[in-house]
């Protein structure tokens, strides 16, 4: 069985400040991990993925995430938030068959 | 096509009617998933197809829900005798297992009135 916990349902930052969205997972396998972003009334867009290569993964729009097996974490970060980053973010774990989604974190960016 | 295509993008139906939602995956992707996203809820797994194997139907919420995938390509999700609680966005994703990337369609927003 696998599960994903996104520790914050809402995160609010000011434009230009760092972003941290937290994700912890559990899995019986060596999982693949993903972050997806969903803008209002839009589909899910892949930000980045970890598939047992480098533990620091760089994605689109300046986002990156670090896989820490000892902490079972896969937190998403960005050095400087932009207004266009305001969206819902989902951490996803895959055991190569099933995708399991976290509950989502809504990121708000204040001017 | 370049992405996963879902149709219709929006569907309003009367309670008790049947609906069919279509998903056209990326050509060559062997895995296809259906998920449901309800207002205020996370994404709920419904069904998974992998190649010619029997589908994993463990997420279907009731026997009113069924899905098929013809020729390993297009998939149709059917909801019979729709109920108001079926109102949600239904998302389809496809994957090429070799790189474990999953591409989602834009979804079908179903409203049961």
Interface residues (C-beta under 8 A of the other chain):
Chain A: X32 X34 X36 X42 X43 X44 X45 X46 X49 X51 X90 X92 X94 X96 X97 X98 X99 X100 X101 X102 X103 X104
Chain B: X33 X35 X42 X43 X45 X48 X50 X56 X91 X93 X97 X99 X100 X101 X102 X103 X104 X105 X106 X107
